[in-house]
């Protein structure tokens, strides 16, 4: 929550947000306070869902401030995007030396930003991007989604991975590029059969069979006790285990979407490794080659993996 607060508080000229889920009233109040403190702030929010926190509801009428609009994203085939799943923030995008983009796995929900009333919290990542080319492209993506227009062309040299533009080709390519190791945290890996060279489960199996160490962290499998978060990756677990090391007892609910290849190149974004996410949703992610950032991501992954292994051993012992 503190990170989101600091991001919002840093905006003085513009603050543009694409968000999937937004039910956290604390974040809503932060946005209202920042707008009040900077009346000229160009604040814009594109949202997927019509239900927003009570603080944004004008006099209880289910009307919202003029700076909030539904996401109107369209796919490359001209059809409306079914799920506006991207989560990114642009801060002062037109201010040289101050412009920043934040590419996130986190929604504006309690579970994503520290923990909900039931005590469940997510593993999430937020990447700060200061590359002016990325920021300009994200701004163009936002404007296209706001207007319901086709997305701009994404250069081959771009760090950004966007569904349904280049994610379908680049994420499988990223997985296949591993020569030594793959470390993956993702909520869903459930692409349907019959995808040929794009079958993500088969890519991981092939990598493991060719000597790549593949560590995959998923949320707890369904079904779980009532109220406990889980995800239906059961078929994926059955197919991959034990050829691929799969852990489904993470210390946090695994909402993250993160891939580390050979401890040198990472991906963080809103994309799950699923047919829906790569084909039909609006999604935004980023490739990261900065050694310091990749190292930090790997340290977090290794700590989560170690914790999850200990928890799995405890669960196994309890059932003996």
N, C-alpha and C positions, 0 to 999 in steps of 0.2 A: 504493500500500500504506500509506503514512504517513497518508493521510486516513482510511482504514478503521481503522487503529490508533487514531487520535485519537478517532474516533467511538465505538468500543468502550470506550476508556478513560474517556470522559466520562460513561458510564452508572453511576449509583449506586443507583437505585431500580428501574428497569425497562429492559429491552432486548428489543424484539420485532422479529423479522426474518422477512420473506418473501423467499425466494431460489430461483432456478431451478437454476443449476448451482453446486455447492460441492465443489471438490476441492482447495482450497488449504489445506495443513496449517498454514501460518503463521497464517492467520485462525482456524483451529480452536483453536490453542494460545492465541491472544489471548482468545478467548471463555472458555476454561477458566481462564486466569489471572484474568480479570476476575470470574468467578463465585467463584473462591477468595478473591479480595481483598474481595469484598462478598458474603458468604454469603446475605444476604437479598435479593440482586438477583433480580428477577422476569425471568429469562431464558427466552425462547421463540424457537424456530426452526421455521418451517413450510417444508418442503423439497419439491421436486418429485421428486427422484431418491432411490432407496434407498441408493446408494453415496455414502458421505461420507468425509472424510479419516481416516487411520489413528488420529490422536490422539483422535477421538471414538468409536472402536470400543472398547467395554469388554472388555478382556482378550482381544481377537481373536475374539470370539464373534459378531460382526455384530449386536451389541446396542448401542444408543446411549443416552446420558443421557436421563432422563425429560423434560427440557425440549425435546427434539427430537420433532417429530411430522410425519407426512405432511400435505401440504396437501389439504384435502377440499373445495375450492371447487366450487360448482355454478353453472351458467348460469341465465339468466333463465327458460329453459324447463324448469328443474328437472333437467336432465341434468348429469352430472359434467363439469367443465372438463377438456379433454383435455391442455392444456399449462399448467402453473402458472408462467407466465413473468414475473410481477411481481417486482420487486426494490426493496424499500423497507425502511427501518429506522426504528423509533420509539425515541427515547431519553427516558426519564423523562417519559412522556406525561402523567402526572397531576401533575406538579410545576410549579406556576405560575411563569413566568419562566425556567424551565429546559428545558421541553419542546421537543423538536425532532424533525422528520421529515426523512429523507434519501431522496429519490426518485431512483433510479439507473437508468442503462443497463447498469451493470457487474454481472457475476456475481462470485462468489468463486472466480475461477480465476486462474492465473498470467498468462495472456495478457491478461486484463482489468486486472490490477493491477500492470502494469509490464513484463511480457514473459515468455514461456515459454522452455524450454530450447533451442528452435530459433531463438530470436531474434525471434519475432513478438509484436507488442504491438498492442492495440486503441486506437482513439479511443473514449473513454468520457466520460460526464458524470455528476456527482453534484450535485443541487440541495438545498440546506438550506432547509427551510420551517419557519417559526416561527408561522404563522397558526394560532390555536387551533381554528378551524373545520375547517381541513384536517386537523389532527392528530386531532381527535375523530372525523372521518369515516374516516381511515385506521385508527384503532383499531377502529372498528366493522367495517370491511372485514376486518381481521385476525381479529377474533373470529368473524365469520361464516364465513370460510374455514377457521378452526380447527375449528368445529363442524359444517361442512357445511350451513350455513343460507343462505337467500337474502340477498343484499346489501341494505343499507339504501338508501333513496331518496337520490339525489344531487341536491341543490338546483340549480336552473338557475344560481344565482349562484356555485356552487362553482368553484374553480380546478382541481379534479381531473378528469382524464379517465380513465375506467375501462372496460375491456372485461370483459364484453360489455354494459355498461349504456349509457353515453353516447358511447363512442368512435366507434361506427359513424356517428353523426350529426355529432359535433363535429369530428372530424379532417378529413373532406371539406369541411365548412363553413369550417374554418380555412384550408384551401388555397384555396378559392374566394374568400375575403375579400381576397386580395392585390390591390393596385392598382398597385404599382410593382415589387416584388421578392419573390422567394422564394429562400431559401437552405436547402437540405435536405441532411442527412447521415443515411443510413439503410442498414441492412444488406440489407433486402429491400423491393423495390417490385414486387410480382408478383401483383396482384389479377387474378382470372380475367376473361375477357370476359363481357359480358352483365350487368354490374352497373348499367347505366343511369346515373342521375345520380351514383351512388357509384363509378363507374369512375375510379380515382385517376389512371391514366395519361392518360385523356381530360381530366381536370381540368387537369393540368399542360400538356398540349398546347393546350387552349383558352386558358389563361392566357398562354402564350408567344405565341400567335397574336393576342392582344389587347394586346400591348405590355408584359406583365409580364416582367421579366428573371428567368429561372428558372435557378438553378445547383443541380445535383443531384450529390452525391458518393455513389458506391456502392463496395463492395469490388471487388477484381479479379474479372473474369468467370471462370466455370468453362469448361473445365477449366484448372487450373494445375498446375505440377510437383508430384509426389507430396510431401505434407507441407506444401505451401503453402496457406494458407487462401484460400478464394474463396467466391462466392455465385452462385447461378443466377438472375441478372437479365438473361440474354441477350436474351430476348424483349422485355423492357422497354427495353433499350438500343437494340434494332433499331427499335422503334416511336417512341421519343422523339428519338433522334439523327437529324438535326442541329437539329430545331426547338427542342429543349431542350438547353442546354449540360450534358452529362453527363460526369463525370470518373470513371474507374475505375482511376486510378493514385494512390490516396491514400498519404500518408506512413505512415499506420497502417492496420491492418485496420479497415474502417469498420463497427464494431459499434454505433456511436452511433445513437440515434433522436432527431433534433433538427430542428426547423423554425423558421425565423425569417421572419416576415411583415413586409414594408415597414420592416425595421430597427427595429420598435417592439414587436412581440409575438412571443414564442417559446413553443415546446413542447419539453419534454424528458420522456422516459419510456421504458417498456419496449416500447411498441407499434412494430412494423414496419408499413409501409404494405402490408398484405397481408390477404387474405380470412381466413386462419387467425387472425391476430392480433386483428382487430377483431370476429370472430364467435365464436370458439371458445376462446380462451385467457383466462386471468386476466392482465390487464395493468393497470398503473397509471402514469399520467403527470400532468404539471402544466403549466398555462398560466402564463406569466411575463410580466408587464408592467413590472416594475421596470427602469427605464432603465439602471441600472448593470450589472445582471446580463445584460440583453439585449446591451448593448454589449460585455461580456466574451465572450459567446458568439459574437457577430459577429466580433470580433477573432480568435478561435480559428479560426472557419470560414474567414475570409479568408487567414490564414496557411496553413491546410491546402490551400486551393484554389490558392494561389500555388505552394506546394511541389509539389502534384500536377501542375500545368500544366508546371512545369519538368521533372518526371520524365517526363511524357508526351512532351515535346519531345525529351528525351534518347533515349527508346525509339524514337521515330519516326526520329530521325537514325541510330540504330544499324542500323535495318532498311532504310535507303536503299541 
